[in-house]
């Protein structure tokens, strides 16, 4: 039929228009990729073999992901420890804006995410996604606590009484996840109970305590269906099952898969014990984590959805000293690569992590030195979808889609605020990093636990040129007071504005006492 004939027939015109609209809507829906976010726990920058030419641990599945996507070399977690980083991933907001100014929450803590806080899962759900959390939560949720002990529930030694027959509140299902399966704290923090869609799968009747050394976990209530050694395999099995069930459905899916490994307890299963040949279970556990990534990518291939799935892989902070750095270095392996410090520290080893974003045959393989933070996931997926972010959420999230071959006009991240386990701050912009505390701010030497007569001699401000001095050996704060002054003002502005992105000023959560803010104000510059 000719165009002229169509134009003479009004009904045909309406039919053609309807067909075009339906086709556009269908294309818009199918263009939304599935999204999987795999978060390792305490995996060091140097533990991924493609990031470390001298690595004695081989990670072929993670390496393959990097070879087929963007491998970021200047990516950082928002904190040098677990809970705060997880908060920033899901909310696109710096963790220290919450009530948690230092440390982590316990397995009995109440939810760190406020009920009205929009998460990336909420956002994706509103944009037509099925959403799932499978793994380690460690952001607190509200157990049905019937009686507390003498300790605050945020204390890692607290053992309140809980009615495990009742649903939890303010957990993953409250914060945007249609399906959830996981446990509340770290794998070494009781209670050891699986919770599926807000309901414990079993009432704990026993008490377990991990063996000493790297395989240890704190003594606590343990459900009959909870086995520490099988936690990682169970999470993998559940995730693969979810992929199989939701592949090629009408709605795309988002899976947030925070792993409990290679964090303590370091428990590689029999298949992986000794596989690294480094005489260290940690190295074996890293190889097991790599296999988990392989199981996920194989499931995508098997279902024919690799080309419509965006995968992000990273770690929640640097490697923990529980890995036994001294022993690993005797074998020629350094989990922190060339960087100073480890988990907990304000130094690079505490927060610089492997970070990979892959989307098969959509994102061209490349390497990027763009500054990236774990808060940036939220804005990046919004950019992928072409969706706008409101002023009152994702306040510290910058899209890094422009580092790929996909089009983006979103502003890039130009600076980042680092945060240590003790709540100490550092500010990075360009090649320079100012640290507003003495020592490591964490567990590595020098720290607050050394002799007071020694600690008091340390400079309370440090300045390093990260490009020329990746090991943070040469403190240049005396030579460049103007940089310290500029960075202090930048840091205070971002804190007080309640955001680091453009937009209307927002409020930080209530903070009756914030020691680090006092320290910043005392710096007379």
Secondary structure by P-SEA (a helix, b strand, c coil): ccaaaaaacaaaaaaaaaaaaaaaaaaaaaaccbbbbbbbcccccccccccccccccccaaaaaaaaaccccccccccccccaaaaaaaacccccccccccccccccccccccccccccaaaaaaaaccbbbbccccccccccccccccccccccccbbbbbccccccccccccccccbbbbbccccccccccccccccccccccbbbbbcccccccccccccccccccaaaaaaaaaaaaaaaacccccbbbbbbccccccccccccccccccccccccaaaaaaaaaaaaaaaaaaaaaaacccccbbbbbbbcccccccccaaaaaaaccccccccccccccccccccbbbbbbbbccccccccccccccccaaaaaaaaaacccccccccccbbbcccccccccccccccbbbbbcccbbbbbbcccbbbbccccccccccccccccaaaaaacccbbbbccccccccccccccccaaaaaaaaaaaaaaaaacccccccccccccccccaaaaaaaaccc
